[in-house]
Amino acid sequence: MSLDLVTEVWDALRSHIDFNERNDAADTLINLLIDNNYEADEIKEVFRGDKEILGALKNYVNEHEMEY
């Protein structure tokens, strides 16, 4: 699945996700994308300007940098 399609789906669904749960939804999406071999740089480029996704991506990268 292309990241462009994922972006479109996220944009369509975001307004239907409770505001207080969007960060959790973004975390889940980031984990799903990383688990499916998308690189952080690719995700960052496609989701530029989306604060929930970029925040979740930053948290993911920071957590996993510490493991190495």
C-alpha positions in Angstrom: 0.0 0.0 0.0 1.4 3.4 -0.9 1.9 6.0 1.8 -0.1 8.5 -0.3 -3.1 6.3 0.1 -2.5 5.9 3.8 -2.3 9.7 4.1 -5.6 10.0 2.3 -7.3 7.5 4.6 -5.8 9.1 7.7 -7.1 12.5 6.6 -10.6 11.1 6.0 -10.7 9.3 9.3 -9.0 11.8 11.6 -12.1 14.0 12.0 -14.1 10.9 13.1 -11.5 10.1 15.9 -12.2 11.7 19.2 -9.7 14.6 19.7 -8.4 13.0 23.0 -7.6 9.8 21.2 -5.9 11.1 18.1 -2.4 10.8 19.6 -3.1 7.1 20.4 -4.4 6.6 16.9 -1.3 8.3 15.4 0.9 6.0 17.6 -0.9 3.0 16.3 -0.6 4.1 12.7 3.2 4.8 13.1 3.7 1.4 14.6 1.8 -0.3 11.8 3.7 1.6 9.1 7.1 0.8 10.7 6.1 -2.9 11.2 5.4 -2.9 7.5 8.8 -1.7 6.5 8.2 1.9 5.9 11.1 4.1 6.9 10.8 7.1 9.3 12.1 9.5 6.6 9.4 8.3 4.1 6.7 8.7 6.7 7.9 12.2 7.7 7.9 13.4 4.1 4.4 12.2 3.3 2.8 13.3 6.6 4.6 16.7 6.8 2.4 19.2 8.5 0.4 16.6 10.5 1.3 17.3 14.1 -0.2 14.1 15.5 1.6 11.8 13.1 4.9 13.7 13.3 4.7 13.7 17.1 4.1 10.0 17.2 6.9 9.4 14.7 9.3 11.5 16.9 8.3 9.5 20.0 8.8 6.2 18.1 12.3 7.2 16.9 13.3 8.5 20.3 12.2 5.3 22.0 13.9 3.1 19.6 17.2 5.1 19.5 17.5 4.3 23.2 17.3 0.6 22.5 20.4 0.6 20.4 
